[in-house]
Amino acid sequence: MAKKDNFEEYAQLEEYASAEDISRVRAELLTCPELNTSLTGTIIEIDKNYAKSILITTSEMVADDQGLIFDAFIFAAANYVA
């Protein structure tokens, strides 16, 4: 299965949130503090009844030759932020 290289390989989380904000949110998390956020996304804002995350997809997440991302990564990101 050929993977199309149509991803911005060097997308950085810092384009979306500051390192200070990410550190503050990680300090507030009660569950999964050691989770690999490159696979599940990173929570960048957290408040009572509200959270916002960023998932930067990579070519390793591609499921087919059309470049679609395997849905488990999307569901894992949604589950993590919930």
N, C-alpha and C positions, 0 to 999 in steps of 0.2 A: 504494500500500500504506500503510495507516494504521498508525502506530506508537502503541502504548499507552504512556502515560507512567506506568508503574508502578514506576519506579526511584526510589530515594532519591538525588536529584540531587546532594545535598551531602555524600554519604558521604566521609569523609576517611580517608586512610591512617593518620593519627595515632590513630584509634580502635583500631587493631590493633597498632601498633608505634611506638616512640618514634623521633624524628628521629635520635637518636644511634645507635640500633640499625641503622636503615636506612643511615646513613652508614658505619658500621663494615662492614656486609655489602658495600656497593658498593665499598669500598676493597679487600676481599678477592677480588672477582670477577676472574677472569683473561680471561673472554670477554665480549663484547658490553657493554662499559662504557657505551656511548652509546645503548643501546637505549631506545626510547620505552616505558617501563614502564606508561604508561596504557593501552597496548594488549595487553601481555603479562603484566601483573601485576608485583608487586614482591617480591623475595626478602627476607624479614624475619628468617630464621634460617638459618645455614649452619654445618655441621660436617662432619667426615669421614663420608662415606656418608649424609648427611642434609641436607635443605634443606626450608624451608617458605616458601610464598609466598602472597600475597593478590592476588586479581584483583577489582577493583571494576568491575562492569559498568556501562555507561551506555546511554542510550536509542539512541545511535548504533550500538550493537552488535546491535540487534534485527534479526532476520531475517524476521519475518512479523507478521501482524496479531494473533497470539496472544501476542506479547511474548517469543518464544523468542530466545535469544542465538545468533548465528551460530557454529557449532561450531569454526570456524577460530580464533576468539579463545581458546577453551578449550584446543585443542590447542597453540596457540602458548604459552600460559601453562605448560602441562605440559612442553613442550619446553624452554622457557627455564629452568625450575627444575631440570630434569634435568641 
